[in-house]
């Protein structure tokens, strides 16, 4: 199943809500990921340019996008970034496929 790394930031209104009424944001993230048909493998609060990082497995990236749209439209998160992640076995397979394809490409010049 494809795996994605999702990062983002909490909005000012979300932070105000968390202060006024502390809640388990991992549970909230898990609920929307589950509803979209995926699995939340990991959820971390982070420092730096983003506030959270999630590792999500899901078959259809459009389902992931729909779930992230819901959270973004609710005004809770912003600056959402999604990256496809590949394990070592997948990367080895890519290298082998590239080796097989290499003779078919002609570089410019």
C-alpha positions as CSV (number, residue, x, y, z in Angstrom):
1,X,0.0,0.0,0.0
2,X,1.4,3.4,-0.9
3,X,2.8,5.4,2.1
4,X,2.7,9.2,2.4
5,X,4.3,11.7,4.8
6,X,2.0,14.6,5.5
7,X,3.2,17.7,7.4
8,X,1.3,20.9,8.2
9,X,0.7,23.6,10.7
10,X,-2.1,24.3,13.1
11,X,-4.0,27.5,12.5
12,X,-4.4,30.2,15.1
13,X,-8.0,29.3,15.7
14,X,-7.0,25.6,16.2
15,X,-4.4,26.5,18.8
16,X,-6.9,28.7,20.6
17,X,-9.3,25.8,20.6
18,X,-6.7,23.4,21.9
19,X,-5.8,25.7,24.8
20,X,-9.5,26.2,25.7
21,X,-10.3,22.5,25.3
22,X,-7.3,20.2,25.2
23,X,-7.9,17.1,23.0
24,X,-6.1,14.2,21.5
25,X,-5.2,15.4,18.0
26,X,-3.8,12.0,17.0
27,X,-7.3,10.5,17.6
28,X,-8.8,13.2,15.4
29,X,-6.3,12.6,12.7
30,X,-6.8,8.9,12.9
31,X,-10.6,9.3,12.5
32,X,-10.4,11.2,9.3
33,X,-7.7,9.0,7.8
34,X,-9.7,5.9,8.7
35,X,-12.8,7.5,7.2
36,X,-10.9,8.1,4.0
37,X,-9.8,4.4,3.8
38,X,-6.3,4.7,5.1
39,X,-4.2,3.8,8.1
40,X,-2.5,6.3,10.3
41,X,0.9,4.6,11.0
42,X,2.4,7.5,13.0
43,X,1.6,10.9,14.3
44,X,4.2,13.3,15.7
45,X,4.2,16.9,16.9
46,X,7.2,18.6,15.5
47,X,9.3,21.7,15.9
48,X,10.5,23.9,13.1
49,X,8.5,24.9,10.0
50,X,5.6,22.5,10.7
51,X,3.6,21.5,13.7
52,X,2.9,17.9,12.9
53,X,4.0,15.0,10.8
54,X,1.9,12.0,9.9
55,X,2.8,8.8,8.1
56,X,-0.3,7.4,6.3
57,X,-0.8,4.3,4.2
58,X,-3.6,4.6,1.7
59,X,-4.4,3.0,-1.7
60,X,-5.8,6.1,-3.4
61,X,-4.0,9.5,-3.1
62,X,-7.3,11.2,-4.0
63,X,-8.9,9.7,-0.9
64,X,-6.0,11.2,1.1
65,X,-6.4,14.5,-0.5
66,X,-10.2,14.5,0.3
67,X,-9.5,13.9,4.0
68,X,-6.9,16.6,4.1
69,X,-9.3,19.0,2.4
70,X,-11.8,18.3,5.2
71,X,-9.3,19.2,7.9
72,X,-8.1,22.3,6.0
73,X,-11.7,23.5,5.3
74,X,-12.5,23.2,9.0
75,X,-9.9,25.9,9.6
76,X,-7.8,23.6,11.8
77,X,-4.7,23.1,9.6
78,X,-2.8,25.0,6.9
79,X,0.4,24.6,4.9
80,X,-0.3,21.0,4.2
81,X,2.5,19.2,2.4
82,X,2.2,15.6,1.2
83,X,5.1,13.5,-0.1
84,X,5.0,9.9,-1.3
85,X,7.4,7.7,0.6
86,X,9.1,4.6,-0.7
87,X,10.7,1.8,1.3
88,X,14.1,0.4,0.5
89,X,12.7,-2.6,-1.5
90,X,10.7,-0.3,-3.7
91,X,13.7,1.9,-4.3
92,X,15.8,-1.1,-5.3
93,X,13.1,-2.1,-7.7
94,X,13.2,1.4,-9.2
95,X,16.9,1.2,-9.7
96,X,16.6,-2.2,-11.5
97,X,13.9,-0.8,-13.7
98,X,16.0,2.3,-14.4
99,X,18.9,0.0,-15.4
100,X,16.6,-1.8,-17.9
101,X,15.4,1.5,-19.3
102,X,18.7,3.3,-19.5
103,X,19.6,2.1,-23.0
104,X,16.4,3.5,-24.4
105,X,17.1,7.1,-23.5
106,X,19.2,9.5,-25.6
107,X,20.3,12.6,-23.7
108,X,20.2,15.9,-25.5
109,X,23.2,17.0,-27.5
